[in-house]
Amino acid sequence: MNLRVRLAVLSFLEFAVWGAYLTCMGIYLSKIGMGGHIGPFFAMQGVVSLFMPALMGIVADRWIPAQRLLGYCHLLAGTFMILAAWYGYQQGNQVEFGVLFGLYSLSIAFYMPTLALSNSVAYFALTTAGLDAVKAFPPIRVFGTVGFIATMCMVDILDFEQNQNQFLMSGLLSVLLFLYTFTLPRCPVSKGGEKRSFVDALGLQAFSLFKQKKMAIFFIFSVLLGVSLQITNGFATPFIDHFKTMLAYADSFGVKYPVVLYSISQISETCCILLIPFFMKRYGIKIVMLIAMFAWVFRFGLLGMGNPGNGVWMFVLSMIIYGVAFDFFCISGSLFVYKVADNSIRSSAQGLFMLMANGIGATVGSLAAQAVVTAHTAGDGHIEWSNCWYIFAAYALVVGIAFAIVFCPKKEEAMV
């Protein structure tokens, strides 16, 4: 099978696993009386990203080939997610937070490292084949978003967004991906014969990137921008879903199919990924990151102003803008780190980027967003959603302005 096709299938399955529950888990949690725990559920993705991607990156660099470790992680992630689905099925609306949260946490503890590992596998395979990863990877990564869209729409059409079956679909896909990893190109591990320092032995060399001023600033702002990553994943569909209580919007398409409406975000993502090679070559990492930051401002602001009726165009525009907000940060940032890092620490460096953005940043963002939503929730359960979205937009604006002032790499350093 052609290498690009093999990597495209990998990307499709990698994100199909996530798409099965990421955008609709909030609806299920609200249905079983855990609406107040949406923040912790999404924050846990960030908590495990504080150490698991970096740890697995070290293992991949030193001991277990990245493509093999990718499979093992998916096998464990899928097993725990299937157990979470089984528990939810057995208990119905009597689910205990501790048990469901524990099984879910164990699953994502092994899933989150696979985001960086799958990148490492793809980058190495493309480079070994003599291809430019900056040009060749984005079209392959598009199929990841296609996979995400496919499962999130399937979940919505089958009404799985209301129950635990979204976890079951995710778990089964993880097991399938475990089997598929046996067909992937083998990645090397660093030879251990040479004498190494304590830092080298632990695989912590990736942190040496902080010695470079531009990289230290880049990673700090990866944390600050990472705060925005999980906010809409956790609260956008419950926000859209709440309009069903209003007679004026109860029969609107967005209210009936909030996950399908949200899928426009991922459709936009597929298009924006293809723009990355041009923007990275032409404008460099600083401009690309700034575009992402200000896209988050519009993403949040439009959600605050829109509604499923005459304001539905704002929802749609917000979903379209998401493609720029997400891709121009996550994909471009990953490529930038890949180009800067030495061959021997590339898996570790990808894990470090994940730690900053999806670890520290997403954890703080999920918990802070839950606090904002809770603070704007009245005693009768009514939430002042618009104020919440405006607060998130203001935060993204401040981060964007600060980045424009502080991050000033040389022109040759900024270009990838």
DRENDO-1510 file (C-alpha; in Angstrom, 1 decimal, always signed):
<recs>
REC; n; res; u; v; w
REC; 1; MET; +0.0; +0.0; +0.0 .
REC; 2; ASN; +1.2; +3.5; -0.8 .
REC; 3; LEU; +2.9; +5.2; +2.2 .
REC; 4; ARG; +0.6; +8.3; +2.0 .
REC; 5; VAL; -2.4; +6.1; +2.0 .
REC; 6; ARG; -1.2; +4.0; +5.0 .
REC; 7; LEU; -0.5; +7.2; +7.0 .
REC; 8; ALA; -3.9; +8.6; +5.9 .
REC; 9; VAL; -5.6; +5.5; +7.4 .
REC; 10; LEU; -3.6; +6.0; +10.6 .
REC; 11; SER; -4.7; +9.6; +10.8 .
REC; 12; PHE; -8.3; +8.7; +10.1 .
REC; 13; LEU; -8.5; +6.1; +12.9 .
REC; 14; GLU; -6.5; +8.2; +15.3 .
REC; 15; PHE; -9.0; +11.0; +15.3 .
REC; 16; ALA; -12.1; +8.9; +14.8 .
REC; 17; VAL; -11.4; +7.5; +18.2 .
REC; 18; TRP; -11.5; +11.0; +19.7 .
REC; 19; GLY; -14.4; +12.3; +17.6 .
REC; 20; ALA; -16.7; +9.6; +19.0 .
REC; 21; TYR; -17.1; +11.4; +22.3 .
REC; 22; LEU; -15.1; +14.6; +22.5 .
REC; 23; THR; -17.8; +17.1; +21.3 .
REC; 24; CYS; -20.8; +15.3; +22.7 .
REC; 25; MET; -19.6; +14.0; +26.1 .
REC; 26; GLY; -21.0; +17.1; +27.8 .
REC; 27; ILE; -24.5; +16.2; +26.6 .
REC; 28; TYR; -24.3; +12.7; +28.0 .
REC; 29; LEU; -22.8; +14.0; +31.3 .
REC; 30; SER; -25.6; +16.6; +31.6 .
REC; 31; LYS; -28.2; +13.9; +31.0 .
REC; 32; ILE; -27.0; +11.7; +33.8 .
REC; 33; GLY; -26.8; +14.6; +36.2 .
REC; 34; MET; -23.1; +15.4; +35.9 .
REC; 35; GLY; -23.3; +18.7; +34.2 .
REC; 36; GLY; -21.3; +20.3; +37.0 .
REC; 37; HIS; -18.5; +17.8; +36.3 .
REC; 38; ILE; -18.0; +18.6; +32.6 .
REC; 39; GLY; -15.0; +20.8; +33.4 .
REC; 40; PRO; -13.1; +18.1; +35.4 .
REC; 41; PHE; -13.8; +15.5; +32.7 .
REC; 42; PHE; -12.2; +17.7; +30.0 .
REC; 43; ALA; -9.5; +18.9; +32.4 .
REC; 44; MET; -8.4; +15.3; +33.0 .
REC; 45; GLN; -7.3; +15.3; +29.3 .
REC; 46; GLY; -5.0; +18.1; +30.3 .
REC; 47; VAL; -3.8; +16.5; +33.5 .
REC; 48; VAL; -2.7; +13.3; +31.9 .
REC; 49; SER; -1.1; +15.3; +29.2 .
REC; 50; LEU; +1.2; +16.9; +31.8 .
REC; 51; PHE; +3.2; +13.7; +31.9 .
REC; 52; MET; +2.0; +10.9; +29.7 .
REC; 53; PRO; +2.9; +12.3; +26.2 .
REC; 54; ALA; +6.4; +13.3; +27.5 .
REC; 55; LEU; +6.8; +9.9; +29.2 .
REC; 56; MET; +5.7; +7.9; +26.2 .
REC; 57; GLY; +7.9; +10.1; +24.0 .
REC; 58; ILE; +10.9; +9.2; +26.1 .
REC; 59; VAL; +10.0; +5.5; +25.9 .
REC; 60; ALA; +9.6; +5.7; +22.1 .
REC; 61; ASP; +12.9; +7.5; +21.7 .
REC; 62; ARG; +14.8; +5.0; +23.9 .
REC; 63; TRP; +13.2; +1.6; +24.1 .
REC; 64; ILE; +10.0; +0.8; +22.2 .
REC; 65; PRO; +9.6; +1.8; +18.6 .
REC; 66; ALA; +7.0; +4.6; +18.2 .
REC; 67; GLN; +4.6; +2.7; +16.0 .
REC; 68; ARG; +4.6; -0.3; +18.4 .
REC; 69; LEU; +4.1; +1.9; +21.5 .
REC; 70; LEU; +1.3; +3.7; +19.6 .
REC; 71; GLY; -0.5; +0.4; +19.3 .
REC; 72; TYR; +0.0; -0.6; +22.9 .
REC; 73; CYS; -1.4; +2.7; +24.1 .
REC; 74; HIS; -4.5; +2.3; +21.9 .
REC; 75; LEU; -5.1; -1.2; +23.2 .
REC; 76; LEU; -5.1; +0.0; +26.8 .
REC; 77; ALA; -7.1; +3.2; +26.0 .
REC; 78; GLY; -9.7; +1.2; +24.1 .
REC; 79; THR; -10.1; -1.4; +26.9 .
REC; 80; PHE; -10.7; +1.1; +29.6 .
REC; 81; MET; -13.1; +3.1; +27.3 .
REC; 82; ILE; -15.2; -0.1; +26.6 .
REC; 83; LEU; -15.3; -0.7; +30.4 .
REC; 84; ALA; -16.6; +2.8; +30.9 .
REC; 85; ALA; -19.3; +2.2; +28.3 .
REC; 86; TRP; -20.2; -1.1; +30.0 .
REC; 87; TYR; -20.4; +0.6; +33.4 .
REC; 88; GLY; -22.6; +3.4; +32.0 .
REC; 89; TYR; -24.9; +0.8; +30.4 .
REC; 90; GLN; -25.2; -1.2; +33.6 .
REC; 91; GLN; -26.0; +1.8; +35.8 .
REC; 92; GLY; -28.1; +4.0; +33.6 .
REC; 93; ASN; -28.8; +7.3; +35.3 .
REC; 94; GLN; -27.4; +6.0; +38.6 .
REC; 95; VAL; -23.8; +6.3; +37.4 .
REC; 96; GLU; -21.3; +7.2; +40.2 .
REC; 97; PHE; -18.9; +10.0; +39.3 .
REC; 98; GLY; -15.9; +8.3; +40.8 .
REC; 99; VAL; -16.2; +5.0; +38.9 .
REC; 100; LEU; -17.0; +6.6; +35.5 .
REC; 101; PHE; -14.4; +9.3; +35.9 .
REC; 102; GLY; -11.8; +6.7; +36.9 .
REC; 103; LEU; -12.3; +4.5; +33.9 .
REC; 104; TYR; -12.5; +7.4; +31.6 .
REC; 105; SER; -9.3; +8.9; +33.1 .
REC; 106; LEU; -7.4; +5.6; +32.6 .
REC; 107; SER; -8.5; +5.5; +29.0 .
REC; 108; ILE; -7.4; +9.0; +28.1 .
REC; 109; ALA; -4.2; +8.6; +30.0 .
REC; 110; PHE; -3.1; +6.2; +27.3 .
REC; 111; TYR; -4.9; +7.9; +24.4 .
REC; 112; MET; -3.5; +11.4; +24.8 .
REC; 113; PRO; +0.2; +10.3; +24.2 .
REC; 114; THR; -0.9; +8.7; +20.9 .
REC; 115; LEU; -1.6; +12.2; +19.4 .
REC; 116; ALA; +2.1; +13.0; +19.6 .
REC; 117; LEU; +3.2; +9.4; +18.8 .
REC; 118; SER; +1.1; +9.3; +15.6 .
REC; 119; ASN; +2.8; +12.5; +14.5 .
REC; 120; SER; +6.2; +11.1; +15.2 .
REC; 121; VAL; +5.5; +8.0; +13.2 .
REC; 122; ALA; +4.2; +10.0; +10.2 .
REC; 123; TYR; +7.0; +12.5; +10.3 .
REC; 124; PHE; +9.7; +9.8; +10.4 .
REC; 125; ALA; +8.1; +7.7; +7.7 .
REC; 126; LEU; +7.8; +10.8; +5.4 .
REC; 127; THR; +11.3; +12.0; +6.0 .
REC; 128; THR; +12.8; +8.5; +5.5 .
REC; 129; ALA; +10.9; +8.3; +2.2 .
REC; 130; GLY; +12.6; +11.6; +1.1 .
REC; 131; LEU; +9.5; +13.7; +1.4 .
REC; 132; ASP; +9.2; +17.2; +3.0 .
REC; 133; ALA; +7.1; +16.7; +6.1 .
REC; 134; VAL; +5.9; +20.3; +6.0 .
REC; 135; LYS; +4.3; +19.8; +2.6 .
REC; 136; ALA; +3.4; +16.1; +2.8 .
REC; 137; PHE; +1.9; +15.9; +6.3 .
REC; 138; PRO; -1.0; +18.4; +6.1 .
REC; 139; PRO; -2.9; +16.5; +3.3 .
REC; 140; ILE; -2.4; +13.3; +5.3 .
REC; 141; ARG; -3.6; +15.0; +8.5 .
REC; 142; VAL; -6.8; +16.0; +6.7 .
REC; 143; PHE; -8.0; +12.4; +6.9 .
REC; 144; GLY; -7.7; +12.7; +10.7 .
REC; 145; THR; -10.3; +15.4; +10.7 .
REC; 146; VAL; -12.4; +13.4; +8.2 .
REC; 147; GLY; -12.3; +10.5; +10.7 .
REC; 148; PHE; -13.3; +12.9; +13.6 .
REC; 149; ILE; -16.2; +14.2; +11.6 .
REC; 150; ALA; -17.3; +10.7; +10.5 .
REC; 151; THR; -17.7; +9.4; +14.1 .
REC; 152; MET; -19.1; +12.6; +15.6 .
REC; 153; CYS; -21.8; +12.6; +12.9 .
REC; 154; MET; -22.5; +8.9; +13.3 .
REC; 155; VAL; -22.8; +9.4; +17.0 .
REC; 156; ASP; -25.4; +12.2; +16.5 .
REC; 157; ILE; -27.4; +10.3; +13.8 .
REC; 158; LEU; -27.5; +7.2; +16.0 .
REC; 159; ASP; -28.5; +9.3; +19.1 .
REC; 160; PHE; -25.4; +8.0; +20.9 .
REC; 161; GLU; -24.6; +11.6; +22.1 .
REC; 162; GLN; -27.3; +11.0; +24.8 .
REC; 163; ASN; -25.7; +7.8; +26.2 .
REC; 164; GLN; -22.6; +5.7; +26.9 .
REC; 165; ASN; -22.5; +4.2; +23.4 .
REC; 166; GLN; -20.2; +7.0; +22.3 .
REC; 167; PHE; -17.6; +5.5; +24.6 .
REC; 168; LEU; -18.2; +2.1; +23.2 .
REC; 169; MET; -17.6; +3.3; +19.6 .
REC; 170; SER; -14.4; +5.1; +20.7 .
REC; 171; GLY; -13.1; +2.0; +22.5 .
REC; 172; LEU; -13.7; -0.4; +19.6 .
REC; 173; LEU; -12.0; +2.0; +17.2 .
REC; 174; SER; -9.0; +2.1; +19.5 .
REC; 175; VAL; -8.7; -1.7; +19.4 .
REC; 176; LEU; -8.9; -1.6; +15.6 .
REC; 177; LEU; -6.1; +0.9; +15.5 .
REC; 178; PHE; -4.0; -1.3; +17.7 .
REC; 179; LEU; -4.3; -4.0; +15.1 .
REC; 180; TYR; -3.5; -1.6; +12.3 .
REC; 181; THR; -0.3; -0.4; +13.9 .
REC; 182; PHE; +1.3; -3.7; +13.0 .
REC; 183; THR; +1.2; -2.6; +9.3 .
REC; 184; LEU; +3.1; +0.7; +9.9 .
REC; 185; PRO; +6.7; +1.4; +9.1 .
REC; 186; ARG; +9.1; +0.7; +11.9 .
REC; 187; CYS; +10.6; +3.7; +13.7 .
REC; 188; PRO; +14.1; +3.6; +15.3 .
REC; 189; VAL; +15.1; +3.9; +18.9 .
REC; 190; SER; +18.2; +5.6; +20.1 .
REC; 191; LYS; +21.2; +3.2; +20.6 .
REC; 192; GLY; +22.1; +2.8; +24.2 .
REC; 193; GLY; +25.7; +1.7; +24.0 .
REC; 194; GLU; +27.2; +5.2; +24.5 .
REC; 195; LYS; +27.8; +6.7; +27.9 .
REC; 196; ARG; +25.0; +9.0; +28.8 .
REC; 197; SER; +24.3; +11.5; +31.6 .
REC; 198; PHE; +21.4; +11.2; +34.0 .
REC; 199; VAL; +19.4; +13.6; +31.9 .
REC; 200; ASP; +20.1; +11.7; +28.8 .
REC; 201; ALA; +19.1; +8.4; +30.4 .
REC; 202; LEU; +15.8; +9.8; +31.5 .
REC; 203; GLY; +15.2; +11.2; +28.0 .
REC; 204; LEU; +14.8; +14.7; +29.3 .
REC; 205; GLN; +16.9; +16.3; +26.6 .
REC; 206; ALA; +13.8; +17.8; +25.0 .
REC; 207; PHE; +13.7; +20.3; +27.9 .
REC; 208; SER; +17.0; +21.7; +26.6 .
REC; 209; LEU; +14.9; +23.5; +24.0 .
REC; 210; PHE; +14.0; +26.0; +26.7 .
REC; 211; LYS; +17.6; +27.2; +26.5 .
REC; 212; GLN; +16.7; +28.8; +23.2 .
REC; 213; LYS; +14.9; +32.1; +23.9 .
REC; 214; LYS; +12.5; +31.7; +20.9 .
REC; 215; MET; +11.5; +28.2; +22.0 .
REC; 216; ALA; +11.0; +29.1; +25.7 .
REC; 217; ILE; +8.6; +31.9; +24.6 .
REC; 218; PHE; +7.0; +29.6; +22.1 .
REC; 219; PHE; +6.3; +26.9; +24.8 .
REC; 220; ILE; +5.0; +29.5; +27.3 .
REC; 221; PHE; +2.5; +30.8; +24.8 .
REC; 222; SER; +1.6; +27.3; +23.8 .
REC; 223; VAL; +0.4; +27.0; +27.4 .
REC; 224; LEU; -1.5; +30.2; +27.3 .
REC; 225; LEU; -3.1; +29.4; +23.9 .
REC; 226; GLY; -3.7; +25.8; +25.0 .
REC; 227; VAL; -6.2; +27.2; +27.6 .
REC; 228; SER; -8.6; +27.8; +24.7 .
REC; 229; LEU; -8.4; +24.3; +23.2 .
REC; 230; GLN; -11.0; +22.4; +25.3 .
REC; 231; ILE; -13.4; +25.2; +26.1 .
REC; 232; THR; -15.7; +24.8; +23.1 .
REC; 233; ASN; -15.2; +21.0; +23.1 .
REC; 234; GLY; -16.6; +20.9; +26.6 .
REC; 235; PHE; -19.3; +23.6; +26.5 .
REC; 236; ALA; -20.3; +24.4; +22.9 .
REC; 237; THR; -22.7; +21.5; +22.4 .
REC; 238; PRO; -24.4; +21.9; +25.9 .
REC; 239; PHE; -24.7; +25.6; +25.1 .
REC; 240; ILE; -26.4; +24.9; +21.7 .
REC; 241; ASP; -28.4; +22.2; +23.3 .
REC; 242; HIS; -29.8; +24.5; +25.9 .
REC; 243; PHE; -31.8; +26.4; +23.3 .
REC; 244; LYS; -34.2; +23.5; +23.0 .
REC; 245; THR; -35.9; +24.9; +26.2 .
REC; 246; MET; -36.8; +28.0; +24.3 .
REC; 247; LEU; -39.9; +27.7; +22.1 .
REC; 248; ALA; -38.5; +30.1; +19.5 .
REC; 249; TYR; -35.6; +27.7; +18.8 .
REC; 250; ALA; -36.9; +24.3; +19.8 .
REC; 251; ASP; -37.5; +23.1; +16.2 .
REC; 252; SER; -34.4; +24.6; +14.7 .
REC; 253; PHE; -31.8; +22.3; +13.0 .
REC; 254; GLY; -29.0; +23.3; +15.3 .
REC; 255; VAL; -31.0; +22.4; +18.4 .
REC; 256; LYS; -32.1; +19.0; +17.0 .
REC; 257; TYR; -28.6; +18.1; +15.8 .
REC; 258; PRO; -26.1; +20.2; +17.8 .
REC; 259; VAL; -23.3; +17.7; +17.1 .
REC; 260; VAL; -23.9; +17.9; +13.4 .
REC; 261; LEU; -23.8; +21.7; +13.6 .
REC; 262; TYR; -20.6; +21.5; +15.6 .
REC; 263; SER; -19.1; +19.2; +12.9 .
REC; 264; ILE; -18.8; +22.3; +10.6 .
REC; 265; SER; -15.8; +23.1; +12.8 .
REC; 266; GLN; -14.1; +19.9; +11.8 .
REC; 267; ILE; -15.1; +20.3; +8.1 .
REC; 268; SER; -13.4; +23.7; +8.2 .
REC; 269; GLU; -10.4; +22.1; +9.8 .
REC; 270; THR; -9.9; +19.8; +6.8 .
REC; 271; CYS; -9.7; +22.8; +4.5 .
REC; 272; CYS; -7.5; +24.9; +6.8 .
REC; 273; ILE; -4.9; +22.1; +7.2 .
REC; 274; LEU; -4.2; +22.4; +3.5 .
REC; 275; LEU; -3.3; +26.0; +3.9 .
REC; 276; ILE; -0.6; +25.4; +6.5 .
REC; 277; PRO; +2.3; +24.6; +4.1 .
REC; 278; PHE; +1.7; +27.9; +2.2 .
REC; 279; PHE; +1.4; +30.1; +5.4 .
REC; 280; MET; +4.3; +28.4; +7.1 .
REC; 281; LYS; +6.6; +28.9; +4.2 .
REC; 282; ARG; +5.4; +32.4; +3.3 .
REC; 283; TYR; +4.8; +34.0; +6.7 .
REC; 284; GLY; +6.5; +31.9; +9.3 .
REC; 285; ILE; +5.5; +30.6; +12.7 .
REC; 286; LYS; +4.8; +34.0; +14.4 .
REC; 287; ILE; +2.2; +35.2; +11.9 .
REC; 288; VAL; +0.6; +31.7; +11.7 .
REC; 289; MET; +0.3; +31.6; +15.5 .
REC; 290; LEU; -1.1; +35.2; +15.6 .
REC; 291; ILE; -3.7; +34.2; +13.1 .
REC; 292; ALA; -4.7; +31.3; +15.4 .
REC; 293; MET; -4.9; +33.5; +18.5 .
REC; 294; PHE; -7.1; +36.1; +16.9 .
REC; 295; ALA; -9.3; +33.4; +15.3 .
REC; 296; TRP; -10.0; +32.2; +18.9 .
REC; 297; VAL; -11.3; +35.7; +19.7 .
REC; 298; PHE; -13.8; +35.6; +16.9 .
REC; 299; ARG; -14.6; +31.9; +17.6 .
REC; 300; PHE; -15.8; +32.8; +21.2 .
REC; 301; GLY; -17.3; +36.2; +20.4 .
REC; 302; LEU; -19.5; +34.9; +17.6 .
REC; 303; LEU; -20.8; +32.1; +19.9 .
REC; 304; GLY; -21.7; +34.8; +22.5 .
REC; 305; MET; -23.6; +36.9; +19.9 .
REC; 306; GLY; -25.4; +34.1; +17.9 .
REC; 307; ASN; -28.5; +31.9; +18.3 .
REC; 308; PRO; -30.0; +29.0; +16.3 .
REC; 309; GLY; -32.6; +31.3; +14.8 .
REC; 310; ASN; -31.8; +34.5; +12.9 .
REC; 311; GLY; -28.3; +34.5; +14.4 .
REC; 312; VAL; -27.4; +31.0; +13.2 .
REC; 313; TRP; -25.1; +32.5; +10.7 .
REC; 314; MET; -22.9; +33.6; +13.6 .
REC; 315; PHE; -22.8; +30.0; +14.9 .
REC; 316; VAL; -21.8; +28.8; +11.4 .
REC; 317; LEU; -19.1; +31.4; +11.0 .
REC; 318; SER; -17.8; +30.5; +14.4 .
REC; 319; MET; -17.6; +26.9; +13.4 .
REC; 320; ILE; -15.7; +27.8; +10.2 .
REC; 321; ILE; -13.2; +30.0; +12.1 .
REC; 322; TYR; -12.4; +27.1; +14.4 .
REC; 323; GLY; -10.5; +25.4; +11.6 .
REC; 324; VAL; -8.0; +28.3; +11.5 .
REC; 325; ALA; -7.9; +28.6; +15.3 .
REC; 326; PHE; -7.1; +24.9; +15.9 .
REC; 327; ASP; -4.9; +24.0; +12.9 .
REC; 328; PHE; -2.8; +27.1; +12.8 .
REC; 329; PHE; -1.8; +26.4; +16.4 .
REC; 330; CYS; -1.7; +22.6; +16.8 .
REC; 331; ILE; -0.5; +21.4; +13.4 .
REC; 332; SER; +1.8; +24.3; +12.7 .
REC; 333; GLY; +3.2; +24.2; +16.2 .
REC; 334; SER; +3.9; +20.5; +15.9 .
REC; 335; LEU; +5.7; +21.0; +12.6 .
REC; 336; PHE; +7.7; +23.9; +14.1 .
REC; 337; VAL; +8.8; +21.7; +17.0 .
REC; 338; TYR; +9.7; +18.9; +14.7 .
REC; 339; LYS; +11.9; +21.1; +12.6 .
REC; 340; VAL; +13.7; +22.6; +15.5 .
REC; 341; ALA; +14.3; +19.4; +17.5 .
REC; 342; ASP; +17.3; +17.1; +16.9 .
REC; 343; ASN; +16.5; +13.7; +15.5 .
REC; 344; SER; +17.3; +11.9; +18.8 .
REC; 345; ILE; +14.6; +13.8; +20.7 .
REC; 346; ARG; +11.9; +14.4; +18.2 .
REC; 347; SER; +9.3; +12.1; +19.9 .
REC; 348; SER; +10.2; +13.6; +23.3 .
REC; 349; ALA; +9.9; +17.1; +21.8 .
REC; 350; GLN; +6.4; +16.3; +20.4 .
REC; 351; GLY; +5.5; +15.0; +23.9 .
REC; 352; LEU; +6.8; +18.3; +25.4 .
REC; 353; PHE; +4.7; +20.3; +23.1 .
REC; 354; MET; +1.7; +18.2; +24.0 .
REC; 355; LEU; +2.5; +18.7; +27.7 .
REC; 356; MET; +2.5; +22.5; +27.3 .
REC; 357; ALA; -0.6; +22.9; +25.1 .
REC; 358; ASN; -2.8; +19.9; +25.9 .
REC; 359; GLY; -1.4; +19.4; +29.4 .
REC; 360; ILE; -0.9; +22.5; +31.4 .
REC; 361; GLY; -2.9; +24.8; +29.0 .
REC; 362; ALA; -6.0; +22.6; +28.5 .
REC; 363; THR; -6.1; +21.7; +32.2 .
REC; 364; VAL; -6.2; +25.3; +33.3 .
REC; 365; GLY; -8.6; +26.2; +30.5 .
REC; 366; SER; -11.1; +23.4; +31.3 .
REC; 367; LEU; -11.2; +24.2; +35.0 .
REC; 368; ALA; -11.2; +27.9; +34.5 .
REC; 369; ALA; -14.1; +27.6; +31.9 .
REC; 370; GLN; -16.1; +25.5; +34.4 .
REC; 371; ALA; -15.5; +28.1; +37.1 .
REC; 372; VAL; -16.7; +30.9; +34.7 .
REC; 373; VAL; -19.8; +28.9; +33.7 .
REC; 374; THR; -20.6; +28.1; +37.3 .
REC; 375; ALA; -20.2; +31.7; +38.3 .
REC; 376; HIS; -22.7; +32.7; +35.7 .
REC; 377; THR; -25.2; +30.0; +36.6 .
REC; 378; ALA; -28.3; +31.2; +38.5 .
REC; 379; GLY; -30.1; +29.3; +41.3 .
REC; 380; ASP; -32.7; +28.0; +38.8 .
REC; 381; GLY; -30.0; +26.6; +36.6 .
REC; 382; HIS; -30.1; +29.4; +34.0 .
REC; 383; ILE; -26.7; +30.2; +32.5 .
REC; 384; GLU; -25.7; +33.6; +31.1 .
REC; 385; TRP; -23.9; +32.0; +28.2 .
REC; 386; SER; -23.1; +35.2; +26.3 .
REC; 387; ASN; -21.2; +36.7; +29.2 .
REC; 388; CYS; -19.1; +33.4; +29.4 .
REC; 389; TRP; -18.2; +33.5; +25.8 .
REC; 390; TYR; -17.2; +37.2; +25.9 .
REC; 391; ILE; -14.9; +36.5; +28.8 .
REC; 392; PHE; -13.2; +33.7; +26.9 .
REC; 393; ALA; -12.9; +36.0; +23.8 .
REC; 394; ALA; -11.3; +38.8; +26.0 .
REC; 395; TYR; -8.7; +36.3; +27.3 .
REC; 396; ALA; -7.8; +35.2; +23.8 .
REC; 397; LEU; -7.4; +38.8; +22.7 .
REC; 398; VAL; -5.0; +39.6; +25.6 .
REC; 399; VAL; -2.9; +36.5; +24.8 .
REC; 400; GLY; -2.7; +37.5; +21.1 .
REC; 401; ILE; -1.6; +41.0; +21.8 .
REC; 402; ALA; +1.1; +39.8; +24.3 .
REC; 403; PHE; +2.4; +37.2; +21.8 .
REC; 404; ALA; +2.7; +39.9; +19.1 .
REC; 405; ILE; +4.9; +42.0; +21.4 .
REC; 406; VAL; +7.0; +39.3; +23.0 .
REC; 407; PHE; +7.7; +36.7; +20.4 .
REC; 408; CYS; +10.2; +38.2; +17.9 .
REC; 409; PRO; +12.3; +35.5; +16.3 .
REC; 410; LYS; +14.7; +36.2; +13.5 .
REC; 411; LYS; +13.2; +35.9; +10.1 .
REC; 412; GLU; +15.2; +32.7; +9.2 .
REC; 413; GLU; +14.2; +31.2; +12.6 .
REC; 414; ALA; +10.5; +31.9; +12.1 .
REC; 415; MET; +10.3; +30.3; +8.7 .
REC; 416; VAL; +9.7; +26.5; +8.5 .
</recs>
